[in-house]
């Protein structure tokens, strides 16, 4: 096979790898900014594990379209900034990373029991924007590995 035949595949792999890297670095930058946000003392108003159902599978290619039960932690907290009262429900930087298995959701809920005191990081430019855990979810490490693998494959194919 002629090496130039691999050029389109290399470009696609490299393009996806670069897009993933851009998203990962953007996420890292946002998390670093959140860690520098000021801290307000807050209080957890409610904390529970919420069950929800979502489609599992696409139903394409003759496969069945099923429903999957997932779980997410739902933590509502309040805090004050400069005499103004705010409510928030964002736990971590990427809310989508807080979903899935009931045990994971329960561990998050256990950390933030109703009535407990919490440190709330808030955006000084928009105090209504807040987060309890200003960190990059560990799932981004998996995404980084995939991005690097795609770039390595693109280089190899090119």
Beta strands, then each sheet from edge to edge (+ up, - down):
strand 1: 38-56
strand 2: 66-81
strand 3: 84-88
strand 4: 99-100
strand 5: 117-122
strand 6: 130-131
sheet 1: 3+ 2- 1+ 5- 6+
sheet 2: 3+ 2- 4+
end
